[in-house]
Amino acid sequence: MQRSTKLVHNCALTDAATRASSPAIQRGSTFDQRPGGGPSPYAYSRVSNPTRAVLEQTLCELEEGRHGFAFASGMAAIAAVFQLFEPGDHVVLPHDLYGGTFQLCESLAAQGRLAISYADTSSLADVEQAIRPQTRALYVETPSNPCLRIADLKALAALGRERGLITIADNTFMSPYLQRPLSLGFDLVIHSATKFLGGHSDVLAGAAITQREDLADRLHQVQIMYGGILSPDDSWLVLRGIKTLGIRMDREQQNAMQLAEFLARRPDVSQVYYPGLSTHPGHVLHMEQADGPGAVLSIELSPAVRVQDVVAHLQLAIFAVSLGGVETIVSHPATMSHGRVPAEIRQRMGVSDQLLRISTGIEAIEDLMADFEGALTAASSRG
């Protein structure tokens, strides 16, 4: 099957018990275990739940994994993955890491529970230099958030195997529709399913998927012990979102490409970061390892243009945190996703005060371009 078909025709297509066209939402917290009732894989919903299990199996099918785990948020999934490590273990992280993951890892390091160092994961040599004898894992985002830097997944997976590292990829920006790191050799994939998988800005969810039995056993124990599981209702919402992931992403990345080209021509925009542009560093590599450029771009406004003036004049795009919804979402990383990262570190990441991140929705591109043109023109006239 083509991938767009597989998004619909998977284990979540019909309910196993009733053949309904949507899986049931099983809200029960516990399950009858009296003898004679027949075997059941379920005992208590923190351990496993039928609706969550359908989502986890669906994610495995899409990411080409064997074991999936759904969590209450993307950060809950990331935190669960970092519970795999022991005090003294060292992890190499991207130098332009998402702000929430940065905070988590810095906190673990400050408590002595993890040793960390940062590397430019778009440079294999830089990553190799950061590896120590105590290094246990390599963590990447590609494209990175928010400057869309590209890491070579195959090369980093090979390096990880050579050095005996667990390789972990945050695949939120691409989704399994466009990129599948496990098939390129990575050990673990993480998602904020709040974003493109859910797709409608109405659910918080996270996921971790792996092919490795040892990692799956440990992740399941973390899921059980810490209890940060996804509810049945939210599991169902993500399942519903997945069915339209392909058609949404096709439209959203088409919009992103046209908007990126449009914004790159404007004098009030000094830089556009988008893997679909041939001028983007890593463009060729990205298009070799992914099936499309995605629906997220970032722009650096010219120094004379005030961010506040631009967002104040946007009529269609909403100014908010998050991404991946059917509506276009504009955010200001310096005060939102990376707002708690110290200013000097933000600057090293490339997250300037003039940077805006744009997640394009499914609106008509003519309306989106008119919206940005009006906002930028109004802001430039004020400058």
N, C-alpha and C positions, 0 to 999 in steps of 0.2 A: 504494500500500500504506500501511496504518497504520504508524506508527513502530515499534510493538511487533513487527509482522510483519517489518519490514525488518531488525530486529536478528537474525533467524534466516535470512531469505531474502535473502542478499547473496552476494557473490562467494566467501565462505568456506563456503557451504552444502555443497558437494561438492568433492572433489579433481579437478582438471582432467584429470589423466592416467588415473585409475582409476575415477572417479565414486563413490568411497567417500564415506560420509556425514560425513567430517571431512577437512580438508586434511592432506596429508602433512607430517611434520617432516623437512625436508631439512637434515641436519647437515653436509653436505659443506662443507669450507672452500674448495675450489677446483673448477673445472669443466673438463672436457676440451674443448680448443679446436682439435683437429686439423682440417685441411681435409677436407671431405667428410662431416663429421659432422652437417651441418645447422646453420643459424644458432641461436645461443643468446643470450639477453639477459644471461646470467650468466657471470662470469669468476672472481670472488673474493668470498667472502661478506661481507667488510667493505664492499665496494662495493654489493652487492645479493645478496639471498638469497631463494629462492622462498617460503619460509614467512613471512619478514618482509614480503615484497612483498604477500602476501595480506592480512596485517594492515593494512599501510599503505593498501591500496586500500579495505579495509573501513572504516577510519576516515574516509577521504575521502568515501565514500558517506554515512556517518552524519552527518558534520559539514558536508556540502554543500560540500566543497572539491575541489581538483583534484590536489593533491600532498600526500602524507603521509610522515612520517619517524618511525620508531620508534627509541627510545633506551633505554639500559640502566636509566634511572630518570627520574623526573620532573625532578630537578635536572639531570640530563644534558641533557634537552630544553631546560630554561630556560637553562642555560649555553651551549648551542649557539645559541640565539636571540640571546643577548647578544654572540656573536661576529660578528654582522652589523654591529656599530658600530665606528667608528674613534675613535682618541684625539681628544678635543675634542668629540665628539658628546655631546649632552645628552638625557637620558631623564627623563620625568616618571613617578614611581612613586606608588602609593597610600601614604598615611601610615600605614595599618594593614596593611602588607605581611606575608606569610608569612615566618617567621623565616629559613628557608633562603635564600629569594630576597633578603631584606634583607642577609644576610651576604655573599652573592655580589656584590651591587651595591656594598656598602660597600667590599669588597675591591678591586673593579675601580676604584672611585673613588680609593682610597688609592694605587693603583699609577699613577694618571694615565691610565688606559685608558678612562675614562668619566666624564662629569659627570652628576650626578644631583640631583634635588630631589623633595620629597614634597608631595603635595596630597591634599585630601579628594576622592576621585574620585566621591563621591556628590553633589558640588557642581560644576556646570559652571563657575560663576564662579571657584571656587578653582583648577580645572584651567587655565582660561584665564590666570589670573594667574601660574601657574607656568611657562608656556611662554616660552622665550627665542628669539632668532634662531638659536641653535645647536641647538635642540631637534629631534631626529630621530624620536622615538618617544614614544608614550603607552602605558603598561602598566597593566592593571587586573585585579583579581579581583572577581568578583561572583557570588554573595555573597562577601564578604571573609572571610578566615580570621584570627581566630576569631569576630569580632563580627558577622558576617553583614550588613555594610553593603551597600547596593545602589547600583550605578552605572548610569546611563542609557546603555545600549549604543548605541542609535541616535543619540542626541545627541552622544556622544563620538566615534563613527565619523564623523559629519558634521563635527565640529570638526577631526578628524584630516585629513580630505580637504581642508578649507578651508586648513589650515596646512601641508599637505604632509608629514604625519607618518605613520609606520608605527604602526598601532594593533594592540596585542597583548592578548589576553584569556586569562587562566588560567581554564579552564572545568571544572576538576577537580570542584568541589562539585556541579555540575549534571549533568555528562555530556551527550553529544549527545542523549540520550533526552529531556531536559527543556529544554535551551537550546542554541542554535546561533548563536554570535556572528558567524560569517562571513556568514550570511544577513541579519544586521542591519547589515552594513557593515564589520566588522572585517577586518583584513588577515591576522592570524595567530591561531591558537588553540593553546594549550598544555594538555597534560594530564599529571598524574601518573596514569598508567594502572594504577599499583599499587592505586589506590583503587577507585572504582565500576566502572570498565571491567573490571579483573581480578575484583574482587568477592569474593574468598575468602581474602584475606590470605596468599597463597602465592606471590606473584610481585612482583618490582620491575620497573617499566617506565615509560617516558615517551613522549610523542608531541608532534609539532608538525604542524599542518595549515594549508595556505594555498591560495588561489585564484590568487595572483600568480606568474607565471613567474619574474620576477626574484628574488623571495625564495626560491622553490623551488630555483633554480640555486645560489644561495649557500648555502642550508641543506644541500643535497646535498654540496657541496664540504666544508663543515664536518664533516658526518657521515663522509665518507671520510677526511679528514685527521686528525681527532681520534679516530675509531674507537670512539666510545661507543655502539655499535649494540646493539640488542636481539638476544639469541640466538634461534635457531629454536625451542628448547623453550619459552622464555618467551613468544615470539610466539604459539605455539600455546595456551598457557595463557590469554593475554589474549583470543584468538579464542574460546575456549571460554566464558570469562566473559561476553563480549559477548552470547552467545546468550540468557542469562538476565537481562541487564541490566534489561529492562523489567519483568519480573515481580518481580525483587528490589526495584527502585526503587519500584514501586507499593506493595509491602508496607512497605518501610522508611520511606517518607515518610508513609504512613498511621500507622505507629507514632510517627513523630516529631511529627506533628500532635497526636495524643492525649496523648503524653507532655508536650509543651510546654504544652498546656492544663492538664494535671494539675499540673505543676510551678509554673505561674503562680499557682495558688491556694494554694500552700503558704507559710506565714509565714517558713519558714527559707530561702526563695529570694527574694532581693530584686529580681532582674531575669531575664527570659527573652528571649534573642535568637533569633528564628526568623521567617523571611519569611512563613510561613503564618499567623501571628497578625495580626489586623486592626490591632492596636496597634503593630506593628513599623514603624519608619520605613522607607519604601520599599516597603511591602507592595503597594500598588496598582501601582506601577511594575514591581515584580518579576513580579507575576502577568500583566502585559501582555506582558512580553518572555520569559517562561519558561512551560513547561507544567506546572509544579508547584513547590511550595516546597522540595523536596529533603529529605534525610534527616539533615541536620546542624543541631544547635541548640547554643547555649551558655547557661549559667546562671551568674548571680552569686549566690554564697551570702551569706546574712546575716552580718554581722561576727562574731556570737557562735558561728558554726558553723565548725569546723576542717575544712579540705579533707581532711587525713589521716584523720580519723575517718569521713568519708563514704565514701571509697574503700576503707577497711579493712572496711567492713560490706557492700559490694556483693558479691552472690553470683553473679549471672548476668553482668553487664557486666564486661568485663575492663578493667583499668587499664593503658593502653599508648599508644604513639604510633600514628599513622596513623588511617585512617578508611575507610569504604566497604565493609567486610566484611559477611558474613552474620551475624556476631556483633556485639552492641552493644559499642562501644569508648568508654571514657571517658578523656579525657586532661586534663592540667593544663598549659595553654599556657605559663604563666610559667616552668615548669621543663622543658618538653618542646619543643614546636614553636618557642617563642620564648625558650628558655632561654639562648641566647647573645646575645640582644638586651639592651643595657644597660638597667638597671631604669628609669631616667628616661624612656627612649624607649618602653619597654613601657607605662608609665603613660600616655604621650601617645597610644599606639595604642588604649588602652582595655583592655589585657591586665593585669588586676589579679591579685593573688595569690589572690583568692577566685573566680576564673573557672574553670569546668570546661566543656570542649567534649564534646558527646555525639554520636556517630554511631550512629544506631539500626540494629539488625539486623532479622532476620526472625522473631524470637521472638514468641510470643503476647504481645500488649500487656498483658494482665492480669498476666502474670508479670513483665514489665518494670516496670510501675507498682508492683507489690508489692515488687520489688527496691529501687527508688529510695525508696519510702516507708519500708521497713525501715531502709535506710542513713541517710536523713535524720533519721528519728525517733531512732535510736540516737545519731547525732552531736549532735543538738539536746539530748538528755537529758544528754550529757556536758558540753555547753557551759553 
